[in-house]
Amino acid sequence: MPDLKNKITAPQLFCLVFCYILAGFRLHGGASVAATLFVCLFCACVCVVCAAAHESCGSFAALCRSVFGTYGYVLRAPCAVLLALPFLASLWELAKGAANFYENGQAFAVLPVLVILCVMAQLRGFSTLGRFAELCVFPLAILLPLSLLGGGGETPSFALGQEDLPACFAAVGAVPVFFSLYLRHAKTDEQSDFARASSFRPAPALCGVLAVFAAGLVHIFLVFTGAGSVLSSFLMWFPALGRLFAFSLSIGDVLALPESGRAVCAKKIAVFAALCAAVWALSVLFPWFFGAALAVCNVVFPCVVFAAVILGQSYGRRKA
Amino acid sequence: MEERKFADLKGNLCGEFAGMSDFLVRELAFGGQTFYILYIIGHCSKDLLNKFVLEPISAAYLRGGADACLGSIVTGGGFSAALGYDAAKNAVLEGNALLLFADMPEGIFGYICATKNDEGRANTEPETENVVRGPHDGFNESAQQSATLLRRRIKSEKLKSEKITLGTLTKTDVIIMYISDLVNKRALALLKERLAAIRANALIDSGSVEMYIQDGGHALYPTVGNSERPDKVAAKILEGRIAVIVDGSPVVLTVPYLFCEGFQVSEDYAKDTFYATFVRLLRFAAVLLGVFLPGLFLALAAHHMGFLPQEMVDFLAETRKDMTVSLTWEIITAFLIFEILREVGLRMPKAVGSAVGVVGSLILGESAVSAGIISPFVLIIVAFSAVCNFICAPYMNPNSILRFVLILAGGIFGIFGFFSVLAAALVFGAAKSSFGVPYFSPFAPLSAEGLRDFLYMSPIWKMKKVPPAVSGKNAVRTEGRA
């Protein structure tokens, strides 16, 4: 029986991408309908192109190895740095949002709890992260009719201006690129007996694309209907945590945690934590750095990474 | 067998059973042969012994047919040779009679006559699982009878049963039953592995076995199901689960056990789909309210008053104006009182238990409000939440614990504390599995087939496949309606 701890199914992939993008839109405050749809289209294209282009590899580490051989970590190291940025941004936004509910609430008090939850989930494997994302659909199912009753909402904006697009791109970030690996690999035949026997077998790539657009549409719906009550915010924290877990999954994938032993895992996590601390310190010392780095990370990075990988693969094929 | 060896065998057995006043060695002489019958009074059925062992042997000697094989003389259902000393000893301990005589063939340590006294409680309907519509029989303490009840319902050679003995002192019979074509092979292997790993001197009840075989050493929510109803257990076996029958306990265990099973009641399958779905949704909503309402209310009222409607804030302030304790302590006190009353009501004799219920709910509640210990508003929330918790019996106890943790988290840290505990619980739940099957399936991981029998209940003829999450197979259950 293969170890299923680090496998995710196609529906789990759908839920992870859905939570990730929806929470991203909510946290980073993109309210323009046009910008949201544009970014969704961009994200779906990235997913499909990447999933279709790269060769069959089970993880990011395997993908890097297939292109760069033993020097695969050269690509993985900058990826880890660039993943740390949006992860910290989302972590901070969620912590800030939670702290806002308290008089004199401090985001710093909330941060450790979120980090502990992420580490806890990561230690239980990718399957746990995927299943949690599936559970996040339930709070959303409560939230949607609740938002209709709440009243309020914003006047729809169709602007595609300088402020709208970056906010929406911040919601997407680089994670879908990593997920595109799973778009190919979240296949039912690699799953448990249960998943194999299950009648619900959507195509993984389709799951990713549908999730992106579903998240966009739900976000637009929530913008129109308004979901500002404490209960709505509470329910939105679940997909927000799902977003952090999606980061955890991608970080775990980049650091090749499933392939490592416990001791190596601990070392890698410690190094990543140090990296996050360094990024944090840099952003406090040089606020402009954080903004600029995020912009690079969210738009340029997803394209560059896979361009490098695809070119590397085609070069390798030609050489062979 | 030599005369000396036979004397040694009889002497050893009598020596081992020395000091047992209920152990009896009966000496009978037929023709020139002396027979010894060893058994435990009461544990061995005197009637069966006389009717199927003693009378036939006696009759055979009287009519001169004693030269025939002993097996054809003794007419009882179970007659076999004990091929070892321990087998002979254990047979007596299990309630059988052991027949010894000097001319036994070499290598045979006596003949075991299956005369176990199986008289027990009638198969009456279990008090804990009443149904209005459905069969009214229940398991009793005899494992063999319980297995028979299941076999009466599933008349197929594919229903396999395996018997093992556990407990060095109690030597408890444990029977596992499953359908060979449907069973989840991985779950079966895990179950056998866990049962074989049990090293205990005593297993009195199926609850003890459950503690040994459940997933995780300290599981809050059950990963092993149980029932006293044969129809329910038979239905579970037909879905690919495995039944574990423990001798001495009327409660039969079933594995794997998933979270969704707590919301399923056997009567649901005899109702129309609309009502069954309505009742399931009601159960689910009640469980959610029972667990989350007090903690959520406390978190909002204690830390985020501004987010509550003004009318509620005013009413709360009005009802709490003479209160001396904080809202957190008020809710905790109310729940502690309720839990004490519940425990007392359960442990007391039935007649007194109902009186305690009346005293607790009416007099104590009324007095607590008058004395300013608990406000009426809080009392309503606590009472409603407590009543909601009873709707789903398998999760009554774990939900009480989770509710307390949520109350503490919400009371101390507010809404984010409440959320953190809930998220942590969901992460643990998502990682949890029962005998290799994800605990939260069919909704995490998602299974369309499994969802037909969770909150929404499709008509039974539409549930075409055996739940794949449980059996791991794509087995057809019904072809649907004509």
Interface residues (C-beta under 8 A of the other chain):
Chain A: M1 T9 P11 Q12 A98 F101 Y102 V110 V113 L117 M120 A121 R124 G125 S127 T128 G130 R131 F132 E134 L135 F138 S192 D193 F194 A195 R196 A197 S198 S199 F200 S229 V230 F234 W237 F238 L241
Chain B: N184 R186 L300 H303 H304 F307 G414 I415 F416 F419 S420 A423 A424 L426 V427 G429 A430 A431 G436 V437 P438 F440 S441 F443 A444 P445 L446 S447 A448 E449 G450 K465 P468 A469 S471 G472 K473 N474
